[in-house]
Amino acid sequence: SCKVFYAKDPLKIVRAQGQYMFDEKGEKYLDCINNVAHVGHSHPYVIKAATKQMELLNTNSRFLHDNLVQYAQQLTATLPEKLSVCYFVNSGSEANDLALRLARQYRGHQDVITLE
């Protein structure tokens, strides 16, 4: 039940640069899937910033850190006043789970309607 995106043999991607991915044979593919629309793969600025952060601390948002608070303040400053709370999660699944739990708590109902 788990299908690959391609009709032919699955792609074996070995590297990426900018908006392109390259397979084991050096064939170039435009990446329209992997959330790279903003900066692309292997962007030097992102690599430098990530390396600098990982040299200092490599963890997720489960621990309190000043940068999380500063980012939340910067983010909420751009939003209407009623949108003043941030919840940081590390995946879409975690975000969906939190949204569902918040909605159930707020409404007091357990029923959910989903669309495929």
N, C-alpha and C positions, 0 to 999 in steps of 0.2 A: 504493500500500500504506500510505500515511500518512493515517489517517482523523482527521477532526475529531471532538470529543466530542459535537457536537450534530447532530440529524437535520436541522434547518433550516439556514438560512444560518449561517456561522460568526459568532461574536460578535466584535465589535471593542470590546474593553475599553479605556477611555481613562483611568480613574482608579479609585482604591479608597480606602476609609476603614473602619477597624475590620474587621468581618467581611464587608463588602459590596464588590462591584465594580460599576462603572457603565459601561454601553455608551455609544456615541456619541450615542444618542437620550435618555440620561438614565435608562434602565431599570435598576433595581436587581436584583442577583443575590447570593444568599448564596454565599460562597466556601467550598467544601468541599474544595478541591484544592490550593491554593498554599501549604501549610505555614504558615498564619497562625493556627492554633488557639491559640497561646500569647499573642500580643500583638496580633494583627490588623495590618491595613495602616495605614501612616501614624501609628503610635503616637508621640505627642510625645516620650516618654522615649527610645525607640529612635532617633528622628530626631536628637535632641540628642546622644546618645552617639555615634552614627555620624558626625555632623558634626564633633564634637570630635576623634574619632580620625582622620578623613580630613584635618583641618587639620594634624595632626601627622605622620601616616604612613598611606599607603594601599597596602598590599601584602598578600600572603597569607602562609602559614606556611612558606614555603621558606627564610626567613632566621631566624636566631636572634634572639629578643627576650625580655626578662625577663618580659613579660606571659604568654607561652606557658608558661614554666617555672612561674610563679606559678599559672596556671590548672591546669596538670597536677598540681601539688602539692595544690591545693584539691580537685580532682576525686578524686584517688586517696585522699585522706584520708577520703572518704565510702564507700570500697569496701573489700572484704576485702583483707587484706595481700597475697595472691597476685596480685591485680589491681593491679600497681604501675607499669605501663608504659603510656604514652599515645602514640598515633600520630595526629597531626593531618593531616587531608586536607581538600580543598576541595569534594568532591562525592561522591555515592553511588557513582558509577562508580569513582572513585579508591579509595574505601573497599573496594569489592568486589575490585578488582584487588589491593590490598595484602593483604586477607584470604586471597585465593587464593595469593599468593606466600608468605605466612607459613606457610600450611598445607602447601604443597608442600615448603618448606624443612624444616619440623618433621618431617613424615612421610617425606620422601624419595621420594614418589610423584608422578607427573604426572597420573594419572587423575582425572577430575572427573565427578560425576553432577549434573545439574541438572534441575529441574522447571519446567514452564511453568505 
